Amino acid sequence: MKINLNNKSESFDKEQLTITELLALKNYTFKMLVVKINGELVRRHEFDKAIVRDGDDVMVLHLVTGG
């Protein structure tokens, strides 16, 4: 499957992935993540259910706090 991940083309051997699987594959370990699939926000409690499919546009942003 091919997707756009943070505006870059990425290829994976699977036909679909959950957000949890995608984050593990890409080693995204930040606690404060914002994830969108095709412009729609995915809530943290939905990461195990939300499916990424071929052609999807996925944005994964990590929030940084400070002052």
C-alpha positions, 0 to 999 in steps of 0.5 A: 500500500502507498500513502502520503505521510506528512506530505511524503510518499510511503510504502508498506507491505500491508494492505491496511494498517491501524493508526497504532500499527503505523505509529509503531512502524514509524517509531512515533513515540511522542505522547502528545500526537495529533493524527488526521486521515484525509483531513479528519481528526482521529481521537487517541481512543480510536487509534486501534480502530482507525484504518489507513488504506492505500492512497490515504493522506495521513498527518501525524503531528506532535505537540510541543509545550514550553515557554 
